């Protein structure tokens, strides 16, 4: 009797110890996209995990130690949608005492990456599983398909109205250049990275995507021009990959769209930034660049994956010419923005923005307005204002090319 009682006490203390050590699940999120699908599990503590694959049928397994399959974690299975390109099903269950198993059944050959993220921004500890296409060839095919679709859709979109209400149109004029010009449009933030938030709850990632889509619609209406979106949905793309995507699309320009936030709510106005090799042109520009460069930390990047393409390119090519051309583009765009909004600074600013580091593509970052300013936040959510912003950006781009016609494509861009 005493022995049985002692055994019961030991089991009770063991259960209490395991319960005390268990990490609580705060939230789960699933981000499907054409390029990869992401599973994010937010916890209130670090967690030990093990990832492995099974075959016949193919499955990716994630074992979480010290985590219980509670109601929050069990929501994962119901989040999978039929249009998810990579995930067929997700199952969550207790595998053994103290271990919860997550089984992901893919729709196609995938290459999983699992990594942990420390607390950052509005998030606590996160465990992330990214499911990428199983081969580099598949990734390249995705980009080629997107470009082919953009080419095919340009003529059709030119005959159709933009999917917005009362959208103003930029009148097409006969360009001085003859070859097709590609403009890469980068909607800032996305997915796990919401960007800045306004007083009314607006999210920068939503506003930037809306303006980017409107800008694409207008560019595709121009003669000899087409646009390529680095993201066309609510998902996260690392900063270096935005640059690589623009280069794979053989872009002639790179325009990254954002909406400022500042510590003081009265800050207002539009701004244009280009890369600086020597340092920021103002304290505010330096602060903003540091904040934007934190997008990878907030959105979540696997630091074990090396960006060999961009690193090699930066070694091989000087960015001096790119910055000079970017300044010309930035000035043309800033002049147009001054017609629809107050300018935060009357000149193009420079800072070390990671997303502007394509060495062979003139690149600008446009801060459309301050989302942290209540009045400007209201404008940013207004469709008419977003239309005006898109028209101004197109006007600046066309003005730049009228003075700087595109040259023949260089071999680096063609072979990338």
N, C-alpha and C positions, 0 to 999 in steps of 0.2 A: 504493500500500500504506500509506504513512504517512498519506495523507489519510483512507483508510478507517478506520485505527486511531484517528486523531484524532476522527473522527465517532463511533466507538464509545465513546470516552472521554466525549465530550460527552453522548451519550445515557445513559450509565451515571450520570453526575453529575446529569443531569436527573431520572432515575428515583429516585436516592437523595434528591434535594431534595424531590420530590413525596411520597416515602414518609415523610420526616422531618416534613413539614408535615401529613400526613394525621391527621385526628381519629379516635381510636378509639371505637367504639361499645361502651358498657358494658352497656347493657340496652335492650330495647324493651318497651313495654307498650301494651295495647289495652283501653280502657274503654268498652264499649257501655252505653248507658242509654236510657230512653224519651225523654229530652230532647235528647241529643246524644251523638255518639261521639267519643272522644278517642284520638289516637295520640300516644304520648310516646316520644321517642328520647333516651336519656341518653348523653352523650358525655364524653370526658375533656378537651375543649377547646371553645372557641367554634367555630362553623361558619358559613360563608357559604352562604345558601340563596336559592332563587328559587322562587316559587309562581305557577302560572298554571292556567287551565282550558282544556280542549279539549271540542269538541262532536262529536256524531254518531259514537259515543255520548258522553254526558257523562262527563268524567273530570276529576279534580283531580290536578295534577302538582306534585311537589316535587323540585327538583334540589338535591343537596347537594354542595358543592365540597370537594375534599380528603377525601372519605369513600369508603372502599372497601366494596363489597357483601359484607361478610364473613358468617360463619355466624350471628352474632348478629342482624345486620340482616335477613338472609334469613328469620328466624323470623316476621317480621311477616305474611307471606302465609298462614301456617298458623294464625294466631291468629284469623282471622275466623270467626265462628260463624254458622249459618243464621238465628239469631234476632236478629242485629244489626239494629236498625231502619234504619240509614243506609248501611252499608257492604256492598257485594256482594263485592268482591274487592280485594286489595292485591297489586301486583306490584313487585318490587324487582330492579333489574339495573343494570349499568354502562352509562351512556348514551354516554360518551366518556372518554378518559383523564382521570382525576382527578375525574370527576363521576358520582355515583350517582343514579339516577332512581327515585323512588317514585311509582307511579301508583295512585290510589284511584278505583275505579269505584263510584259511589253507587247505592243502590237507588231513591232518589227525589231530588227537587230539594233541594239542600243549599246552605248558605252557609258556606264554609270560613273559618276564622280560623287563621293561622299566626303563632306568636310564639316568641321565645327566652326562656329563664329562666336566670338566674345560679345558681350553686351555692347550695343552701339546705337546711338540715336534713340528712337522710341522702342527698340527691341531689347529683349533679354538675351540669354544664351540661345543659340540656334544650332540645330543640326540640319544640314541641307543635303539633299540628294538631287543632283542634276542628271537627267537622262538625255544624252546626246546621240545623234545618229552614229551607227557603228563604224563608219569609215570616213576618212577625209574626203573621199570621192563623193559621198552622199552630201556632205556639207557644201562642197563646190557646186553640186548639182542643184541644191536649193537656191544658191545665189544666182546661178545661170537661169533657173526657171523664173525667179523673180524679175530679173532683167528682161527676159523674153516677154513676160507678161506685161511689163511696163511699156515695152516697145509696141506690142500688139494693141494695148489699151489706149495708147496716146491718141490714135486717130478716132477711136470710138468716143473717148472722153471729150475730145474737141467738139463733137457734135452734141454732147449731152450737157445739161446744166449741172453745176456743182451740187452736191447733196447738202446744201445749206439754204436757209431762207433769205431771199432777197440779196444774194451774194453779188457784190460789184465785180465786174470783169475788167481785166487789163486788156485793152485793145491791142490785138496783135499787129505788129508792124514788120515790114520786110527787113530781116536782119542783114548785117554786113558779112556775116560768117556763113559758111555753107555746110560744114560737117555737124553732125548731131552732138549737142552739148548735154552732158549728164550732170545733174545737181544732186548731191547726196544731202538729204534732209534728216537731221538727227533730232528727234523729239527727246528732250532731256529726261532723265530718271526713268521710272517705270517699274512695275512689279513690286518686289520687296522694298524698293527705294521710292517713296512717295514724293521726294523732293520737299520743297518748302510748303508750309500750310498757311492759309490766310485766316483772318479773324473769323470769317464766316464758314470756315471748314473746307475751303477749296484746296485741292491738291495740285501742286505744280505739274505732276506727271500727267494729269488729265488735260490741263490747259495746253501744255506743250504738244501733246498728241493731236488735239483738235486743230490747233493752228498749223501743225505740220501737214495734216491731211488736206487742209484748205490750200496751203501753199503748193502742195503736189498737184492738186487739181488745176490751179492756175498755170503752173509751169508746163504741165502737159498740154495746155491749150496753145502755148507759144510755138511758133514755127521753129523747127530744128532744135527743140529742147525737150528733155524728158527729166523726170524726177525719180529718185530712188529713196525710199524710207528705210532708215536703219532699223526702225521698229514700227510695226503697224498694229500694235495691240498693247495690252497692259502686262508687259513682262520686262524683266531686267536684262540689260546687255552691258557687260564690262566696258570700261572706257576704251581700252586698247582694241577691243573687238569692234567697236563702232568705227574706229579708224580703219581697221583691216577690211571691214565690209565696204567702206567707201572706196578703198583701193581696188578690191576685187570687182567692184562695179565700174571701175575705170572712170571714176567721177572727176569732173573738171573743177568742181567747187564742193566745199563741205560747209553746211550751215547748221549749227547746233542751236536749238531754240530752248530758251529758259524763261523763268519768271522770278525776278529777284525777291529775296527776303532780307531784311536788315533788322538790326537790333532796335532801331528807332522807327516807329510807325509812320512818321511824316516823310520819310525818304520816298522819292518818287522819280519817275522818268524812265525813258528807254536808254539803253547803252549797247555799244558794240565793242567786243574784245577780240584781240588777236594774240597769238603766241609771243612771248618774250624770251629771248635767250639770256638776257642780262639781269632781269628782275622786273618787278611790277612797277608801273608808272604812277601808282598811288597806293596808299595804305588800304583803301577800300578795295582796289583791284586785287591786291595780294590776299586780303581776307576772303574775297569772293572766290578766287581761284582755289584757295585751300579748302573752302567749303565744298565747292563743286568736285574737287578731286577726292573728297571723302565718299563720293557716291559708291565707289567700289567696296568700301568698308561697310556701308549701310546696305547696299544691294546684295553684297555677299559674293566674294570672288575666291576661288580655290587658288591659294598662293603657290601651290605646288605645280600648277600648270604654267609653263614658261611661254612667253610671247616671242618666239624666236624670229618670226617674220619681221615684226616691227623693229625689234632691237637691231637686226642686221641691216635693215633699211636705214635706220638712223645713223648707223656707223658709216654706211656707204655714201650717203648723200648729205649735203649741207642744206640747212633750212633757211639760210639767209635770203635766197631768192623767193622762197615760199612766203616768208614773213613780209617781204616788200610787196608782193602781189596781194597778200591778205590785207595789208593796210589800205591798198587801193580799193579793194572790194568793200572793206569795212567803211571807208569814207563814203562810197556811193550809197550803201545801205543806210548809213546814219543820216545822210541828207534826206532820204525819203522818209525815214521814221520821224524826222523833225516836222513833217507836214501833218502827222496825225497825233502826235503826243509830245509832251515836253521832254527834252533830252536831259538825262541826268548829268552828262558831261558833253560838251560841244565838240569833243574830239574822240577819236578811237583810242581806247585804252589797251594796255598790254599787261599780261601776267602769264604765269606758267601753267596754263590749263592743259591737262593731260590729253583731253579729247581733241586738241587742236594740233597734235604733233605729226600729222601726215606730212612728210617732207616734200612731197611732190604735188600736193593739192592745196591751193589757196583756201584757208579755213578761217571762219569767223564764228564767234559765239554771240548770239543776240539775246540780251536780257530785255524782253518785250515790255515789261513794267514791273513794279514792285507789288508782289502779291501780299506783302505785309502791310501795304497801305490800303486801308478800307475802301477808299474811293477807287483806286486802281484795281483792286481785287474785283470790284463790281464791273469795271470795264473788261477785265480779262475773261469774265464769264459771259459777256455779251457777244452774241453771234455777229452782230454788225461790226463790233470793234475787232473781233478776230478776223473778219473778212478784210477790213481796212489794213490790218497788220500784214496779212498775206499779200495784198495788192502792193503795199509799200516795199515788202521784201522782193517781190518780183521786179518792181521798178528799179530797185537798186542793183539787182543782178543783171538786168538788161543794160543799165547804164554802164556797168563795169565792162561787159563784153563789147559794147559799142566802142569803147576806148582801148580795150585789150582783147582783140579777137583771139580765139583759141588756136594754138599751134597744133601741128601733127602730134599724135599721141607718142609719148616716149616709150622706149622698150621696157623700162622697169614696170610701168603701169600695165603694158600689154601682157607681160609674162607673169604677172603676180598671180 
